[in-house]
Amino acid sequence: MRSRRQLLSLLTLSAVGVGSLAGCERSGEPAKPAVAGVKPEAPKAVARPRLEPAKLVAAFQPPKGGYPTIQDTEAQVSLGRMLFFETRLSKNQDVSCNTCHGLDTYGVDNKALSEGHRGQKGTRNSPTVYDAAHHVAQFWDGRADTLEAQAKGPMLNPVEMAMPDAARVVATLSSIPEYTARFRTAFPGESKPVSLDNTARAIAAFERQLITASRFDRFLMGEHGALSEQERRGLETFVSAGCTTCHNGPAVGGTSFQKLGLVEAFPGLKDPGRFEVTHEEDDLGKFRVPGLRNVEKTGPYLHDGSVTDLPTMVRLMGRHQLGRVLTDPEVDDLVSFLKSLTGALPPTEVISAPALPASTKKTPKADPS
């Protein structure tokens, strides 16, 4: 099966030389007023030309020039997979990256707020790690520019993995001979290959492999029968309603920051969002737009995990971001389309926990404090 990396390299072809398809959307004329003793006529369907395939795929193209090329080696990816599952990178040796970003549950834990060190909860929902390599920045407020910068954060965050400092991370990994050997192989020529920076570099190398492909990719490639009639209607509504203003690119989002409540104030919003990073008034209430790949599987939704179901989320976005009250049929179609974005997870041998090396007498002990 072709990987989505291969599919992305061919996306541009799907927008060129593709003829329009004939068809119609669900629609109808207003029902005529009721007359006593006369059965009202059923609304008549109004035929509307479909959007051309080129218009439907244009918003989901990779950026011009593609993504920056990062030469991850097999040794770095293999080490990164081990470190992703390594609980000894946490103070109490009971939390790993996979704890909050379960690879067998589409990169999330399906909790509103994840539990970290000593069961503490943060203030924001844990976003999926799948397809995160295609995001403009990491975290809801975009405070990390790269996957490498993001990987450092949780290890040293007192609420998450709670390691006291970089020295503790290095001491833990350096005390385990297999890790020191793997770091030397993954980062050859470095005098001190075991470091916090290289730990994050390896984890990021592994996360760049976490790309999913769905039936929607087949549609983008020109296989227009890959989507059902309802999914196709949902995609057309998604494009024509303006959803692609924010949810664009290969990840169907993740390419920009947007104010939550752009058209109508969002109820109960207290989180300052990106303002905490930039301290610019214009960024108050702005968040990195989430990618919608696998969105069917990654609830609950929003930065605080306050919305539990996809239809409600769709209605809220229509109202507060587009100023539009979506009809029940529109919501049904949009949800159907969004479910077509659910992709196949990577093979089990890629996302399952690998065998990790045993601790030694020199390995720092767990500290539950």
C-alpha positions in Angstrom: 0.0 0.0 0.0 1.3 3.4 -0.9 2.2 5.6 2.1 0.6 9.1 2.3 4.0 10.6 1.7 3.9 9.0 -1.7 0.3 10.2 -2.1 1.2 13.8 -1.2 3.8 13.9 -3.9 1.1 13.2 -6.4 -1.6 15.5 -5.1 -0.9 18.2 -7.5 -1.7 15.9 -10.4 -5.2 15.5 -9.1 -6.0 19.2 -9.6 -5.0 19.3 -13.2 -6.9 18.1 -16.2 -9.8 16.7 -14.3 -13.2 17.2 -15.8 -16.2 18.2 -13.8 -18.7 15.6 -12.7 -22.4 16.0 -13.3 -24.7 15.7 -10.3 -26.9 17.5 -7.8 -27.0 18.4 -4.1 -29.9 17.9 -1.8 -32.0 21.0 -1.9 -35.6 21.9 -2.4 -38.1 24.6 -2.9 -40.1 25.9 0.1 -43.2 23.9 0.7 -46.4 25.6 -0.4 -48.9 26.9 2.3 -51.3 24.2 3.4 -54.8 24.3 2.0 -57.7 22.6 3.8 -58.4 19.2 2.2 -55.4 19.4 -0.1 -52.3 17.4 0.5 -49.3 19.6 0.3 -46.8 18.9 -2.4 -43.4 17.5 -1.5 -40.5 19.9 -2.0 -39.0 19.4 -5.4 -35.3 18.7 -5.7 -33.3 21.5 -7.4 -30.5 20.3 -9.5 -27.2 22.1 -8.9 -23.9 21.5 -10.7 -21.3 20.0 -8.5 -18.1 21.8 -7.7 -15.4 20.7 -10.1 -12.9 18.2 -8.6 -10.1 20.7 -9.1 -11.8 23.1 -6.8 -12.4 20.4 -4.2 -8.7 19.4 -4.0 -7.1 22.8 -4.4 -7.3 23.7 -0.7 -5.6 20.4 0.5 -2.3 20.7 -1.5 1.1 20.8 0.2 2.7 24.2 0.4 4.6 25.4 -2.7 8.0 23.8 -2.6 6.8 21.1 -0.3 7.9 20.6 3.3 11.5 21.0 4.5 13.5 17.9 4.0 14.8 16.5 7.2 17.2 13.5 6.9 16.1 11.2 9.7 18.1 8.0 9.8 16.8 4.6 10.6 18.9 4.6 13.8 17.3 7.9 15.0 13.7 6.6 14.2 14.3 3.4 16.0 15.7 5.1 19.1 12.9 7.6 19.0 10.3 4.9 19.0 11.9 3.5 22.2 12.0 6.9 23.9 8.4 7.6 22.9 7.4 4.6 25.2 10.1 5.2 27.8 8.5 5.9 31.2 11.9 6.5 32.8 11.9 9.9 31.1 9.4 10.9 33.8 10.2 11.7 37.5 8.1 8.9 38.9 8.9 6.6 36.0 5.2 6.0 35.2 4.5 8.5 32.3 5.7 8.3 28.7 4.8 10.2 25.5 2.5 7.3 24.7 0.5 7.8 28.0 -1.2 10.8 26.6 -0.7 10.2 22.9 -1.7 6.5 22.6 -0.5 5.3 19.2 -3.1 2.6 19.1 -5.9 5.2 19.8 -5.1 7.6 17.0 -2.5 9.6 19.0 -4.7 10.7 21.9 -6.1 9.3 25.2 -9.7 10.5 24.5 -9.7 12.5 27.8 -10.7 16.1 28.1 -7.5 16.7 30.1 -4.7 14.2 30.4 -3.2 13.0 33.7 0.5 13.5 34.3 2.8 13.3 37.3 1.0 12.2 40.4 -2.3 12.4 38.5 -2.1 16.1 37.9 -4.1 17.5 35.0 -3.1 20.3 32.7 -5.3 23.0 31.3 -5.4 21.9 27.6 -6.5 18.9 25.7 -3.7 16.6 24.3 -3.7 16.9 20.5 -2.9 13.9 18.3 0.7 13.2 17.3 -0.5 11.7 14.0 0.2 13.9 11.0 1.6 16.6 13.4 4.7 16.9 11.2 2.5 18.9 8.7 1.5 21.5 11.3 2.9 25.0 11.3 3.7 24.8 15.0 3.0 22.5 18.0 0.8 22.9 21.0 -2.5 24.7 21.0 -0.7 28.1 21.4 2.1 27.3 18.9 4.8 27.9 21.5 7.0 25.2 19.9 8.0 25.8 16.3 9.1 22.2 15.6 8.4 18.6 16.7 11.9 18.7 18.4 10.9 21.7 20.5 7.6 20.1 21.4 9.2 16.9 22.5 11.3 18.7 25.2 8.4 20.4 26.8 6.5 17.5 28.5 9.6 15.9 29.9 10.4 19.1 31.9 6.9 20.2 32.6 6.1 19.7 36.4 2.5 18.7 35.6 3.4 16.2 32.9 6.5 14.1 33.1 8.1 16.4 35.8 11.8 15.7 35.2 13.6 18.3 37.3 16.1 19.3 34.6 18.0 18.3 31.5 20.8 16.8 33.6 18.4 14.3 35.1 17.2 13.2 31.7 20.9 12.7 30.6 21.8 10.9 33.8 18.9 8.5 33.4 19.7 7.6 29.8 23.5 7.5 30.3 23.1 4.9 33.1 21.6 2.4 30.6 24.3 0.9 28.4 22.0 0.0 25.5 20.8 3.6 25.3 24.3 5.0 25.3 25.2 2.7 22.4 22.1 3.6 20.5 22.7 7.3 20.9 26.2 6.9 19.6 24.9 5.1 16.5 22.1 7.6 16.0 24.3 10.6 16.4 27.7 9.6 15.2 30.7 11.9 15.6 29.3 13.8 18.6 31.4 13.9 21.7 28.3 13.8 24.0 25.6 12.1 22.0 23.3 11.5 25.0 21.6 14.9 25.5 18.2 16.4 25.9 18.4 17.9 22.4 19.2 14.5 20.8 16.5 12.8 22.9 14.0 15.3 21.4 15.6 14.9 18.0 15.1 11.1 18.0 11.5 11.4 19.3 10.7 13.9 16.5 12.3 11.6 13.9 9.9 8.8 15.0 6.9 11.1 15.1 7.6 12.2 11.5 6.8 8.6 10.5 3.3 8.9 12.0 1.4 9.7 8.8 -2.0 8.3 8.0 -3.7 7.8 4.7 -7.5 7.6 4.2 -10.1 7.2 1.4 -10.0 11.0 1.1 -6.4 10.7 -0.2 -7.7 8.4 -2.9 -10.2 11.0 -3.8 -7.5 13.6 -4.0 -5.6 11.3 -6.3 -8.5 11.3 -8.7 -10.4 8.2 -7.5 -13.7 10.1 -7.1 -15.6 7.0 -6.3 -13.6 6.7 -3.1 -16.1 8.9 -1.4 -19.8 8.1 -1.0 -22.5 10.4 -2.3 -23.0 11.8 1.2 -19.3 12.2 1.8 -19.0 14.0 -1.5 -21.8 16.4 -0.5 -20.1 17.0 2.8 -16.9 17.8 1.1 -18.6 20.3 -1.2 -20.3 21.9 1.8 -17.0 22.0 3.6 -15.4 23.9 0.7 -18.3 26.2 -0.3 -19.1 27.2 3.3 -15.6 28.4 3.9 -14.2 25.7 6.2 -11.1 25.5 4.1 -10.2 29.0 5.0 -8.7 27.5 8.2 -8.8 23.8 7.6 -6.5 23.4 4.6 -3.3 21.7 3.5 -2.6 17.9 3.7 -3.5 17.7 7.4 -6.8 19.5 6.7 -5.7 22.2 9.2 -2.7 22.9 11.3 -1.4 25.6 8.9 -2.5 28.8 10.8 -3.7 30.4 14.0 -7.3 31.5 14.3 -9.4 33.3 16.9 -12.0 31.0 18.5 -15.2 32.9 18.0 -14.2 34.8 14.9 -17.7 35.9 13.9 -19.6 35.3 17.1 -18.0 35.3 20.6 -17.4 31.8 21.8 -19.3 31.1 25.1 -17.2 30.6 28.2 -13.8 31.2 26.6 -11.3 32.1 29.2 -8.1 30.7 27.8 -6.0 33.5 26.3 -4.5 31.1 23.8 -1.6 32.3 21.7 -1.5 35.6 23.7 0.4 33.8 26.4 3.2 33.3 23.9 3.3 36.5 21.9 1.6 39.0 24.4 0.1 40.6 21.3 -3.5 41.7 21.8 -4.4 40.4 18.3 -3.6 36.9 19.5 -6.0 36.9 22.5 -8.2 33.9 22.1 -6.3 32.5 19.1 -5.2 28.9 18.8 -3.4 26.8 16.3 -6.1 25.4 14.0 -6.3 21.6 14.6 -5.8 19.2 11.7 -8.9 17.2 11.0 -7.2 13.9 10.0 -8.8 11.2 12.1 -11.0 13.7 13.8 -13.7 11.0 14.2 -11.3 9.2 16.6 -9.7 12.1 18.5 -12.4 13.6 20.6 -13.2 15.3 22.9 -12.7 18.5 21.0 -11.4 22.1 21.4 -8.4 23.2 23.5 -10.1 22.3 26.7 -11.8 19.1 25.6 -15.2 20.6 26.4 -17.1 19.2 23.3 -17.7 15.5 23.3 -19.4 14.8 20.0 -18.6 15.7 16.4 -22.0 17.0 15.3 -22.1 19.5 18.1 -18.5 20.6 17.2 -19.6 21.1 13.6 -22.5 23.2 14.6 -20.4 25.3 16.9 -17.8 26.0 14.2 -20.5 26.9 11.7 -22.0 29.4 14.1 -19.0 31.0 15.8 -16.4 30.8 13.0 -18.6 31.2 9.9 -21.6 33.0 11.2 -23.8 30.3 9.7 -26.6 28.1 11.2 -26.0 24.8 9.6 -29.1 22.7 8.8 -29.5 19.1 10.0 -28.8 17.7 6.5 -25.7 19.9 6.2 -24.4 18.7 9.6 -25.0 15.1 8.6 -23.1 15.5 5.4 -20.2 17.3 7.0 -19.8 14.7 9.7 -20.0 12.0 7.0 -17.2 13.7 5.1 -15.1 14.2 8.3 -15.3 10.5 9.0 -13.8 9.8 5.6 -10.6 11.4 6.9 -10.1 8.5 9.3 -7.0 6.7 8.0 -5.3 3.4 8.6 -2.9 3.3 11.5 0.7 2.4 10.8 1.6 -1.3 11.1 1.6 -2.8 14.6 5.4 -3.3 14.5 5.7 0.5 14.2 3.3 1.7 16.8 3.5 -1.0 19.5 5.8 -0.7 22.5 9.3 -2.1 21.7 11.4 -4.0 24.2 13.1 -1.5 26.4 16.5 -2.0 28.1 16.7 -2.9 31.8 17.7 -0.3 34.4 21.1 -0.6 36.1 22.2 0.1 39.6 23.2 3.6 38.4 19.8 4.4 37.1 18.1 7.1 39.2 15.2 5.8 41.2 11.6 7.0 40.8 10.7 10.1 42.8 7.0 10.4 43.4 7.3 13.8 45.2 
